[in-house]
Amino acid sequence: MGQATFWNLIAKRYSKANIADQESYEKKLAITREYLEPESEVLEFGCGTGSTALLHAPHVKHILATDVATKMISIAEEKRVQGGVDNVSFEVNDLDGLVARGGQYDVVLGLNILHLLDDLDTALSQVATLTKEGGVFINSTACLQGKYKAVRAVGAFFRLLGLFPTINAFTENELLEAHRRAGFAIEAQWAPEGGDVVFVVARKQEKTD
């Protein structure tokens, strides 16, 4: 059993949960929209039940939003149909599958997902492959190094049963350095006061001759 097992189990409950910090969420939406254009082709991986993709839809040409959990995508598609949104496509996929298929995007979103992947450097390398030169990667990531040791210990046990997702712990500096190794320049960063989540806008550097 893999990551999808856990997220499928909690999909319905996840879709009904309130946003923990609405003010911070609204600020992240506003910052993101500074980088969106009417002709933007956008990818969001780890989209959950699709709420953020649907909110950004009026500001771009098209969004491809993916998640590993079929039940998350089913709920997202229901929201899309109910809202009459025709420029968002939801599909079950992960970074491996997206890279294998090819294609690049003006903006890539990875919201509350990087710390749930097995290897940060591999994930960011894949994101770089999916981002056009000069394009941006926008992410919101929990930096948990040195924190919540008990949660991670319990999580390690339940992951063996397929009942808990991966939790990858790193510091904010390690997160930013990993972006740079993947070929991104940090353009903006912000963190709500007292929290562990860092919001980052990183631009893929253009190759020079």
SVG drawing of the C-alpha trace seen along z (x, -y; Angstrom):
<svg xmlns="http://www.w3.org/2000/svg" viewBox="-23 -41 51 44">
<polyline fill="none" stroke="black" stroke-width="0.4" points="0.0,0.0 1.3,-3.5 0.6,-7.1 -2.7,-7.0 -4.2,-4.5 -4.1,-7.1 -5.4,-10.0 -8.2,-7.9 -9.2,-6.9 -9.6,-10.5 -10.7,-12.1 -14.3,-12.8 -13.3,-14.1 -10.6,-16.2 -13.0,-17.8 -15.3,-19.0 -12.5,-20.3 -12.3,-24.1 -9.1,-25.9 -7.1,-26.3 -5.8,-29.8 -8.1,-31.5 -6.2,-34.8 -2.9,-33.2 -4.6,-31.1 -6.1,-34.3 -2.6,-36.0 -1.1,-33.0 -3.9,-33.1 -3.2,-36.9 0.6,-36.4 0.1,-33.5 -2.2,-35.6 0.6,-38.2 2.3,-35.5 -0.7,-34.4 -1.6,-35.7 -4.6,-35.1 -2.5,-32.9 -0.8,-30.9 -0.7,-27.2 -0.6,-26.0 0.2,-22.6 -0.8,-21.8 0.5,-18.5 -0.9,-17.2 -4.1,-19.2 -6.2,-17.3 -9.9,-18.0 -9.2,-20.8 -10.4,-23.9 -7.3,-26.0 -7.1,-25.1 -10.8,-26.1 -10.2,-29.4 -7.3,-30.3 -9.1,-29.1 -10.6,-32.5 -7.1,-34.0 -5.4,-31.6 -5.8,-29.8 -5.8,-26.3 -4.9,-24.3 -3.9,-20.7 -4.4,-19.5 -3.3,-16.1 -3.2,-13.9 -2.3,-10.3 -5.6,-9.6 -8.5,-8.7 -11.1,-9.7 -9.6,-13.2 -9.8,-13.6 -13.4,-12.3 -14.4,-15.0 -12.4,-17.6 -14.2,-16.7 -17.6,-17.0 -16.7,-20.5 -15.6,-21.4 -18.8,-20.2 -21.0,-21.9 -19.1,-25.2 -19.3,-25.0 -15.5,-25.4 -14.2,-24.4 -10.5,-25.3 -9.4,-22.9 -8.6,-19.3 -8.3,-16.9 -6.4,-13.6 -4.8,-10.9 -1.1,-11.3 2.2,-12.0 5.5,-13.7 6.9,-10.5 4.0,-10.2 3.9,-13.9 7.7,-13.9 7.3,-10.7 4.5,-12.3 6.4,-15.5 5.3,-19.0 6.2,-22.2 4.2,-24.9 4.4,-28.6 3.5,-28.1 3.7,-25.0 2.0,-24.8 2.9,-22.4 0.9,-23.4 1.4,-21.5 3.0,-18.6 6.8,-18.7 7.2,-17.6 5.0,-14.6 7.3,-13.3 10.1,-10.8 13.0,-12.8 13.1,-16.6 15.9,-16.9 14.3,-14.4 10.9,-16.1 12.4,-19.6 14.4,-18.2 11.2,-16.8 9.4,-20.1 12.2,-21.9 11.8,-19.6 8.1,-20.5 8.6,-24.3 9.4,-26.4 12.6,-28.5 11.6,-31.7 8.5,-30.1 7.8,-29.9 7.3,-27.2 5.1,-28.3 4.9,-26.1 3.8,-26.1 5.8,-23.6 6.0,-22.6 9.5,-22.7 9.5,-20.1 13.2,-19.3 13.5,-19.0 9.8,-19.3 7.0,-16.8 9.3,-13.9 6.5,-11.9 4.2,-12.4 6.9,-11.2 7.7,-8.2 4.1,-7.1 3.8,-7.9 6.7,-5.6 4.9,-2.7 1.6,-3.4 3.3,-3.9 4.3,-0.3 0.6,0.5 -0.1,-2.0 -2.1,-4.2 0.0,-7.3 1.8,-9.4 5.5,-10.1 6.7,-13.0 10.0,-14.4 11.6,-16.7 13.9,-19.6 14.6,-23.1 13.6,-26.3 17.2,-26.8 17.4,-23.2 14.2,-23.8 15.6,-26.9 18.9,-25.4 17.2,-22.4 15.3,-24.9 18.6,-26.4 20.2,-23.1 17.3,-22.3 18.0,-25.5 15.5,-27.9 16.1,-31.4 14.1,-32.4 12.0,-35.3 9.8,-35.6 9.2,-33.8 6.8,-34.4 5.9,-32.5 2.9,-33.2 4.1,-34.3 4.6,-31.4 4.0,-28.7 6.1,-26.0 4.9,-26.6 7.0,-28.5 5.5,-30.0 8.0,-30.2 8.0,-31.6 11.0,-30.4 11.8,-31.2 13.5,-28.7 16.6,-30.3 17.1,-30.6 20.1,-28.9 22.9,-31.1 25.1,-30.4"/>
</svg>
